[in-house]
Amino acid sequence: MLTSKEYIEKALVEVEGNIFNCRFTLFLYDLTNTYFEGQCKGNDLAKRGKSKEKRNDCLQVTLALLVDQRGFPIFSQIYEGGQSECETLEQVLNRLEDDMQGKLFSFKPTLVMDRGIATADNIGLLKAKEYPGL
């Protein structure tokens, strides 16, 4: 069952595909983190971890975004702070495949990611799932 956020993101992708006649041949995937100055009471995802802004003293969350070749978001995800980038790809691929279920894609898109995500294990995962470009 989709959350409200997932439902809205999926609907927006469908509308975008119809309006712009998108072929969805290329997706860009990246992550970043953002830190909080406060105590983050009640935020279960806020954790300490390596900060790209060198704010290891603050709690943070990791933000993931998948966009199409035009820069339109396909979906986003918030992970625990300190989440290793390379550990997120399998979840992203599973969500992408679940969301699309053959409705929008007649083929799998090429995925572009940085070297922090493109580990040997993740390249093997992409090959096993038959994503193009490898």
Buried (B, 14 or more C-beta within 10 A) or exposed (E): EEEEEBEEBBEBBBEBBEEEEBBBEBBBBBBEBBBBEEEBEEEEBBBBBEBEEEBEEBBBBBBBBBBBBEEBEBBEBEBEBBBBBBEBBEEBBEBBEEBBEEEBBEEBBBBBBEEEBBBEEBBEBBEEBEBEEE
